Amino acid sequence: MPRTEGREQTALVLLCAAVFLDSMDLSLMGVALPAIGRELSLPEGVLQWLMSGYAVAYGGFLLLGGRIADLFGRRRVFLLSLAVFAAASLVGGLLSEGWPLVVTRVIKGVAAALTAPAALSLITTTFAEGPRRNRALGVYSLAGATGYTAGLIASGLLTEVSWRLVFFLPVPIAVLVLALAPLVLPSGARPDGARERFDAAGAVAVTGGVLLLVFALTERNWPAGVLAVLLLGAFVAIERRRAAPLVPLEVFRSGTVSAANLAALAWACATIGWQFVAVLYLQRVLGYSPLATGLGIVPMGLAIVVTANLAGRLIARWGLGRVAAAGMLVQAAGILLFLRAGATGDYLTVLLPALVVHGAGNGLSFPSLNIAAVGALPDERQGLASGLVTSSVQIGAGIGVAALAAVMSLGDSPLTGYRIAFLTAGGFSLLGALVAAVGLRARRPARLPTA
């Protein structure tokens, strides 16, 4: 038994390392964007796609990734997609043209869309339902939250030397996981008839619809938006008639699944959109260097780690809905505190309190939403469950960056534009709090240990 438990714990560490990479890569570009733009003479639109391209591809392919993990073997999908992720990272660090860099980010997004649901479904099928699984999910959520924060901090430190190191950083971590994972991850044979049951039409419709939807919002391209709506409508029609659909629509009859995914989308709109705006504010308005920006965000990361570690106890006592809603309210308060910042915002009295409050709310809400989303579906649909919630987060990231980049141009001065963007991000978080409070109020795990 001790040997089996040791093997499971090693597998958990490796799977969490992969989701750490996925989350870190979402934020790694943040602090490095101004330096990349200066060295390669890239316009604002290309810089935005270095963030959005990853998030759009990640969100667009996640439903497909979750189903592929269920049908073709979770370990196989996990290892292959992680190898592609590492290769794209390496190539990106060697390029010096804007749009080829964006292409590597899109490829990494597709690879992450396969890695993340495979990793989460491996966790939920390796650990039995109850305290052990809840603890593993808590560690998984903590790894995701820590990776996002670590990306912001590492981006500042590495960009001070060279922005190319931002692309190279994930490579050695991914290679180490690839070397060790085959030794501890369960093999898991592909189910009989997986190819025959694969819903290709549904996969094409939903992937194309999601990609076009986020593209339309990012580029404000309304013909693409109309086509996206048509494809998503076709997807619903296809799924109703398929014997083995990509996304069984009955999963949305669960109020918990629907609410958790809607709240996760709003959460990402708020926090990832805020990141895009806040980094530009710190460097372009306050004149922070990349190193100062990364170090300045450290307290937010510490707050995330501390509160994410406490989230399990709070969920066990108060329930998922209350903790998720409270977390998003606190996150909104932290974002809205940035409205106090001006052309010379003081770090200790203005920025630091906002960062700590934002981080505390982030650390409470992120684990709660993940546990709610995957806990409502059975083992055989864990790939789908994890794909849905991670897709919601990544689609929200794309929407949040696009929306806040758009509203920044509405102000009569750059500083006013930043304030409008912070206000919009806070509104997203308040909306997510309302959805979580109403939709998750009945979810209360009996016992949920801390990570």
Salt bridges, closest charged atoms under 4 A:
GLU8 OE1 - ARG132 NH2 2.30
ASP25 OD2 - ARG105 NH1 2.55
ASP25 OD1 - LYS108 NZ 2.83
GLU44 OE1 - ARG284 NH1 3.24
ASP70 OD1 - ARG74 NH2 2.90
ASP199 OD1 - ARG242 NE 3.20
GLU250 OE2 - ARG381 NH2 3.20
ASP379 OD1 - ARG133 NH2 2.73
